């Protein structure tokens, strides 16, 4: 048998621990794929008449599944690309589809009980061998390096289902994986998190007649000036908004007697977002400023969101709102003039960076899942499936060092600053890989290092809530 001939198939199980049939449609391109048989040998420590020990008895056999996967999409935006999607789900992620736009994999609040997969490994080509493992769940480290494809190093466990001789199933080449190049990687501060208690209460933007043409939320910048990189709103698309030109526009405006002035501040207009890109389920949507505008210290501002589509409550965009007490920032809406929407606020996140240009060579994300085999005498080989019983997500980066006045990583550690990390591979619809990680904190701002003669400042971040991590394929 030739070592370079073989392959791997992976399929989501309808019932955890019940093997699925692997066909050519479940075959994926993977690197360094191995399935290691791990027999549970029962040692016989009995009293005997001779010094030599008795041969152990074979118990059930479990398997360790290992591989490296090139992250990519299948060529059509908003269409699930398997078997990659099934593999990601088995790491403790839930899958949601926005048809025609994106597929999102979001970390489960409780990673146990998520999807499991059947894995089938082949070796030897036309006349070779196979091993099938059922009930596989796993751990992974995701590595993204500048100028390279994104890699997911997988390490899973499950009971042995079957093994024997067979020909390797064919594997389709598919799309080339995108690389991390000509793209932003952001490490930003959650400068202001304005009411993100997502309870389902909404206000509809352009719901009909002359009401709700715009919404705004007011805020006062603190004692230090900041540059805004992104503003995130929690939005939902209702139906299909019609006759759209610009979609959604977000601006930052100065204050005029308590109302938005109607004039964006310098660089205060974010890139417009088409409504086709908004999910039909509540999702954080990012409005990015091509050149970050500066918020002057102790100055009043308003964030204004405008819709450019027909007035129609059934075909529109809804904004998440929250109840607030008197004296808090209030949401206002347009009905011939600005008016207070009493005791309501818009869910909003403002992301800032003292210096918006932090240079990275990449990021490593270690899920640190702990996978335990669930024992069951009625299951295959004495086990039924692997189960994720613990998780400790860590992120490692090595940005170029700058002065504390620009980016103070030690300060982030000391102050337990709430941070947001995001980046994207590729730019062609149907083959874009995007990662969003919010609400993480620096837990180690290590010693200086060197990269090509330049000083780097390696840092490690901790993500306390795994549901704050998303992998988006679009």
N, C-alpha and C positions, 0 to 999 in steps of 0.2 A: 504494500500500500504506500502511496505517496503522501507525505505529510501535508502538502499544499492542497490536496483534494479533500473536500468535505463541506460542511455547512451546518447551519443551525436554524431550526424552526421554533416559533413561539406563538402561543395562542391563549387568549383570555379564557378562563374557565367559567362556564355557566354556574357550576357548583364547585366551590373550593375543594380541591383534593380529588376531583373526578376528571380524569384525563380527557382532553379533546383530541380529535384526529388532526394531525399535521399534514397539510397539503402544500403544493408549491406556492399558494397565495400567502402562506404564513412564513415562508422562508425569508430570512433577512441577511444583509451583508454585515458581518461582524468580524472583529479581529480577535485573535488569541482565544478562540472559543474552546473550553474544556468542560467536560462533565466527569467529575472524579467520584468513583464508587467508594463509599465509606461503610463497609460492613460492620455491624455491631457485634463484635466477637465476645462471647460469654466465657470468661475465664473460670475454670473449675478448681477453686481452692478447697479441695477436700482432703481429709486425712487419708493417707494411703500407705501401702507397705513398701514402696520404693521412693527414692528421692526425686525421680523424674516426674514432672508435672503432667497431668492429662491434657490432651489437645483441647483447645477451646472449641465451643460449639457456635456455629454461625447463627446470629439472631437476624433481625431485620436489617435491610440495607438502605441507607439514605444516600443522597448525592449532593455534592457541591457543584453549583453551576457558575462558571466564571467566563466573562467575555468583555470586550471593549467595543462600544457601539458609536459610530459616527452619527452625530445628530443632524437631521435634515428633515425636510418636508417632502411630500409625495408629488409635488408639482401643481396641485390644485388647492387654492386657498379655501379653508373651511371644510375640508374633507379629511376624515381621520386617516392617518398613514400608519398602517400596521405592517409588520409586527412591532414597530417602534413604540406606538402608543400603548400596546398591551404591556410591553416591558416597563414603561414608565409607570403605568398604573400599579404594577406589582411592587413598586417601591413605596407605596402609601400615598398615591396621588389619585384624585378624582378627575374624570374627563368630562368636559362640556364642549358642545359644538355650536358655533354660530355659522350656519350654512353660508357658504360663499365668501366667508371672511376669515375666520380663525378657529382653531381648536386650542382649548386652554387646559393645561394640567395643573391643578392646584393641590397643594399639600393638604391631606386630611387632618382635621383637628385631632382625631384619634386614628393613627395609621393602622391599627389592628382592624381586621375585618374588611379591608379593602380587597381589590381584585387579586386573584392568584393566576398563575399561568402554567400551561404545560410546555415544557422545553424538550426538544428532540435534537440530539446531536448526531451528526454523521461524520464518518471518517473513511476515506479510501475511494471515493468516486464511484465508478460503475459497479465495482465488486468490493463492497466495504461492509462496515458495521454501523450499528446505531444504538443509542441509549435514550430512553424516554423517561423523563422525570415529571411527576405531577405535583400539584399543590405548591408551586414554587413562589415564594416571596423573597425579596432581597434587599440588599444595601448597595449604595453606589457612591462614587466620587465623580463629580462633573468637572472637567478641566477645559478652560477656555483661554487660549494663548493668542496673542497678537499675530495675525498672518497665518493662522492655522484653523483647521476644522475643530468644532466642539466635540469632545469625547466624553462618553459615559462609561466608566469602568464599573461593571456589575459583578456582584458576588451574592448568589442566592442559595437557598436550601429547599429540598423537597424529598419525598420518598421515591425510591426507584419504582417505576411502573413496568418497564419491559426493556429487553435488550436482545440483540441478535444480528443477523446478516441482512443487508439490503443495499440497494443502490442509492446514492445521494440524490435527493430531490433538487431540481434546478432552482437557481436563485436569479431573480431579475435584477439588472443593474440599477435601474431607476435614476433619479436625479443625483447629480453630484452634490455633496454637502457644501453648504455655504461656509465661508471663513470669516473670522473676526478681523475685518479690515474696513477702512473708510466709514467707521461707525463710532458713535459716542459710547463711552462707558462712564456712568455718572455715579459718584458717591456724594450724596446730597444730605443736608440737614432737613429734618421735619421742622421747619421754622415755626409753623403754626398748623395745628390740627384742629380745625373748627368743626366740632360736632360730627364725628364719624360713627355714631351709634346707629347702625343701619337697621331701623325697625320697620321698614316697608312704607312709612308715610312719605308721600311724594306731592310735589306740585308740578303741573303740566306746563311746559313752555309752548306758547302759541296754541292754546286749547280752543280757540274760536273767538269770534267777535273781535273786540279791540283789547281784550284783557290779556294779561300775561305775555306781553310781547318781549319783555326782557326781565331778567332777575338780577339782583345784585346782593352782595354782602359786604358790609363795611368793616374795616379794621384799622387799628392804629399801630404804626411801626414802632418798635421799641427804641431804646436809647442808642442803638448801634445801627448804622446803615447796612443794608443787605442787598445782594443781587438775586433776583428770582429766576430760577432756571425752569421750573415747571409748576403748574397748578393742576391739581387733580380734583375732579368732581365725580360723584357717584351718579351715573346716568343709566336710564333704561329706554330702549326704543319701543314705541307702541306702533304696531302695524308697519306701514311704509310711508314715511313723510313724502309728500308730492311736490313737484316743481321746485326742487332745491337748486340753488346756485352756489352758495358758499357753505351751506350746512350750518355748523356751529362756530361762532366767533367768540373769543374770550379776550377781554381787555382789562387793564388796570388803569383806573382813572382817579384823578384828584377829587377832593371833596368840594362841594358848592352848597353851603348852608345845610349840610346833612345829607345831600343827594349826590349821586355821581355827576361830575361836571359835563360829561358828554365828550370829553377830549382825552384820549389815551395819553399816558405819560410817555416820555421818550423810550422807544423800543418796547412799549407796553402792550402791543398787539401780538397774541400768540398765533401760531400757524393754525389755520382753520381745519376743522375735522368734518368730513362728510358723514351724514347720518347713517350711511350704509355700513360704516365702521363701528357703530354703536350696537352693543349686544341687546337682545330681547330680555335678558335677565340683568339685574342690577350689577354694574361693573364699574370699577374705578377707571376713569378715562383721563389721560394726560394731555394737557395743553402745554406745548413747549414754545418758549420764546427763543427765536433764532439768535438774537443778541439779548442776554439777560438784562432787564431793566433794573435800575437802582431804586430802592425804597429809601427815602431820606429819613433820618432819625426823627422820632416823635412827630410823625406826620400822618394825617388821616387819609385813607385811600378807600376805594371801592373796587371789588371784582365784579365785572359785568359780563353776563352770558346772554348772547343773542342768537335767535334761530332764524335761518333764512329758508323757509319752506311754507307751504300753505297752512293757514289756520285750520286745525282739525284735531280735536281731542283724541280721536281714535287712531290718528296717524301723526305722531308727534314724539317729543322727547320729554321724559319725566326726570326731575331732579329729586334726589333724596333730601328730605327735610327732617328736622328734629325740633321738639319742643324746647324752648329756652325760657329763662326767667326774666322778669323785667330788669332792665339795665344791661343785659347782655347784647351782643351784636344781633341785629335783626335782619331778616330777609325782606327785601322790598320788591314790588312788582310794578310793571308799567300798565297803566290804564288811563291813557291821555296825560298822565303825570305820574311821578313816583309817589308811592304810598306805602305805609308800613304794613307788612303782613304780621299781625300781632303775635308775639311770642313764638315766632318760628325762625328757624335758621337753616341755611343750606349746608349740607355735609361737604366739607372742603379740606384739602390738604395743600399747604404751600411748601415747596421744596426749594431751598436756597443753598448757595455756596459762596463763601467769602471770596474764593477764587474758583470760577467755574471750569478752569482748565487744569484738572489734575491728570497727570499722565500715568497710565497703567500699562503693564505688559500682559495683563490678563487677570483671571481670578480662578481659584479652585474652591468648589463647594462640596464639602463632605457631609452627607446626610447622617452618617454614623447610626444607621439603623441596627438594632440588635434583633436578629432573627432566631427564633426558637422553634424546633420541631414539635408540633402538637402530637402528643402520644395518644394512640387509640388502637386497642387490640383488634378492632374491626377494620382498620385501615390497611392499606398496602404496606407490607413490611413492618407493621406495628406502629406506623405513623400515618397521619392523614394529610397534613400540609404544614408548610412553614408559616409562622406567625410573627409579625413585627411587634415586639414587646417593649421597645424603648427607642428613643431618637434624640440626637443631640447635634443639631445642624451648626456647622462651623464654616466660615468663609475666610479664605486666606488671600491677601493681596499684597503687592509690593509697589506702591506708587512712588514716583520720584519725590525726593524730599524737597520741601519748600520752607520758607520762613514761617514761624508761628503766626505772623501777621496775616499770612495768606491761608495756610491750612495747618491747623494745630491738632495733630493726631493724638498727642498726649493729652491735650485738652478734651478731646472727644472721649478719651478713656476716663479721665478724672470726673467729668461732668455727666457721664453716662448719657451722652447725646444720642437722641433718637435719629437714626440714619436710614436712608433709602439708597439701594443699589440697583442699577438697571443697565442693560446693554443688549445689543442686537447683532446677530450674524446674518449677512445677506441683505439684499434690498429688493429682490424680485418676488412679486406676489406669487405665492404657491411654494416658496422655498426660503422662508424667513424664520429664523429661530430667535426668539426674544425671551429674556429672563428678567423677571421683576421680583425684587426682594425688599419688602418694606418693614420698618420697625425693627432694625437690628442695631446692636451696640458693639463698640470696640471693647474687647476683653483682653487684648494683648497688643501693645504698641512696641514691638521688639527693638532690638539694636539695629543700628545702621548697617546696610549691606551695599554691595556694588553691582551695577549692571552696565557693562560697557564703559566703565570709567565714570559713571554718574552715581550719586548717592541715592539709594532707595531707603524707604522706611517701611519694612514689612509690618503688616498689621493683621490681626485676626479678629473677626466679628462673630457674634453669637446671635442666632435667630431663635428667640424664645418660643414663638408660635409658628409651627410649620405651615399653617394655613396662609401665612404671609408670603409664601413663595409660590410663584407661578412660572411655568414654562409655556410659552405661547408659540404655536406654529401657525403661520399665516402666509 
